Amino acid sequence: MYKITGFKRAFILIVAAAVLVAAGSVLYWRQVTERLSEDARAVIVSASRELADNFSRLLGAEFRLLSTVAVSLKEPDMLTNRETLVSYLDKQNKNNAFTLMGYQGPDGQAVFSNGGVLPDFISPENVEYAYKNGHYISGRRKGPFTGKDILVFAVPMPAEPGEKAGVVFATQTIEFYANILSANSTHGQGLAFIINRAGDIIIAYPRAAYPNVFEAGRHSVYDRGKSALRTQQEISRGESSWTGYTLNEEHRFASYYPLRYNDWYAMSVLPTKSVAEQAQRLVLMSLLLCLSIIVVLGVLLVFILRMQSQSSRALFRMGFVDPLTDADNLNAFRFKFPRAAAAFKEKGVPYALVMVNVNRFKAVNDIYGFEQGDQVLKQVAQALRGALQEGELFCRSSSDIFLLLLACPDRTELGRRVDVLAARAGRYCPGEGEACLPLSLTCGIYLVDENVPFYIMMDRANLAWASAKQHAGQVCAFYDEESRRKIVTEKRIESSMDQALRDGEFKIYLQPKCDFKTGLTCSAEALVRWQHPTQGLVPPDQFIPVFEKNGFVLKLDKFMLEETLRLLKTWKEQGKPVVPIGVNFSRLHLEDPHFIDVLAQTADDYGVEHRLLEVELTESVVFGNVSLMKEVIDGLHAKGFSVAMDDFGSGYSSLNVLKNLDFDCVKLDKEFLVRGEGNPRMRQIISGLVRMIKSLGSGVVAEGVETAEQAEFLSGIGCDLAQGYLFSRPLPPQEFEKRLLEERDKK
């Protein structure tokens, strides 16, 4: 009876232990599965985003290469001789990775680099798409000569507005891009696709089981809260997301992210089979080890910890280690940053966030190839990591951008250290006996002086980096509020400039150029003013430099030219007094070989005599390229326009150069008058300059005349006209017209 009772107790204990172990195993299995699933989702989302970015950059590089070839085909006789064209295309084809290149003219005849000719290889609709969008990329189609699946790229030939000069195209095999996708297949554990919004698979690695992902979805069972319809709707709306599903009894996570071309999507798929197998193995072992609870629990605990450690290390490497350089990635850097910053604060040591960028790294990839480019990044990473001191951090943030957290006991010392670090990292030597490739690095430094979120620190380091990029030869720059305000102001101006032009916020003002003795208006200068709806009148020195950098000044100059011509035409038609008006033009216009012809045609369209339009060119523009400037001035004179040098003496003046340029008028910069106030020596210099300029046959206009004393002095030394507040401020067109009428009535 005792034995039976003892057996029952032992049996109950064994069963209870088995149940506890089984329950514990099941619970742990669920926790592990959930944890691994969460990590797997994070990895797959990151993988799809990286795949989309990398593939978009690759497609962009293909289009830039074709655009370069398109420009070169504009050379004379290149398109008229088929043998020359085929030879040139074949030569270009051998220098790139395309399978074939070609040119399709307006007649639809496509000439290939292998000598083949096909009609309408690219359909008229797709040619029209290329004209409209600047590029075209096909879906999967059969190659014309090999029968292999290919993609076709095309860009339009440069042409005048309204002209269609054909397209330059190239083909590449689907297999080529599939091999590229293999690098983004989560280290060979998953699948990578390029699809369109209809779900059709364009490119796959490895081979896809279904031609359409939505078709595969109809054969799948989705996780709770997910569905094939929801995925299809998100992709059709251009959104990025992830989903979980089971297909052919295998559970997977899929993430999709849009590309910048053709409404295509990058999709990465990671099977969770290994995660489930690990968890199931734990449960089975837990149940088997119920035969010996004490031993089982010990062995199981060791086994579980070991498996978890291995899985965590693998997932940690996928989520926190840069696969190219083996350095920390941005996730790891952000994770370590608070603890490292706290250690610096505890020691009382100031610290800084440093952003390092390899300048023109895309050119390295384009010239030397991606493999050599990867080696460059590895060597830069090795140099940066080797310069770290105790407690400092380093990571590769993205592409050719690196982040460092450095101690900064002294700002000057840190600047020298970063300069040395950039010089050490900026030299790539492929191997012994091979020439080293010099690299240029630019660094932005933010001295962490307040408790702000990490992304704001990165933004400030980036602003400092942008500031350094604006100054040629500058390796690094420190963040300051002035730089931030300047960049923010420039961005605000750039974001509203097009709308401001459409809404008529830019206004033309006219400042008279007057005779010293009579004060009568002889001519005027057209000046632009920005009447902002909320900020009021924006000074030109705030927006003109921004427009010159981004090229918008071309549109603004055209607007000012047409406003000036419109005024001159109106005055003439209404019988009002008409005086010549000077219009300023940026150096960007002078680089256009059609500038003079367009200027003359525009004046003719308004019916304005060319003598009434004076082209004003600033001193910096003139002395930037003297030979070009001579051609421009001679061309303008040939069309009947007068030409003035504006702001003479602001920094680049050279009378030796000026004697070779036939200016009708030279305008003395107002700074001459400011420096000449109470300075007899400066007045002698001004007087001598005026005599020499007039001896060259040019008139002299004095800018910034504000006092009677200045006017008396300038008139006495022979200046012809005055422009300044003593005679008149810049006037709106209506007030300027009124002034001319009053002057006419007084005569």
PyMOL commands that set and color helices and strands:
alter all, ss='L'
color gray80, all
select helices_A, chain A and resi 2-72+82-94+124-133+174-184+213-218+228-236+273-320+330-347+361-368+370-386+411-425+454-469+481-502+540-550+553-573+587-590+595-605+610-612+619-622+626-638+655-658+670-676+680-695+708-716+733-746
alter helices_A, ss='H'
color red, helices_A
select strands_A, chain A and resi 100-104+109-112+117-119+136-137+141-142+149-156+167-173+191-195+201-205+221-222+241-247+250-258+265-271+351-358+393-398+401-407+427-428+437-438+441-447+476-478+506-515+521-532+536-538+581-584+613-618+642-648+665-668+699-703+721-723
alter strands_A, ss='S'
color yellow, strands_A
deselect
rebuild
show_as cartoon
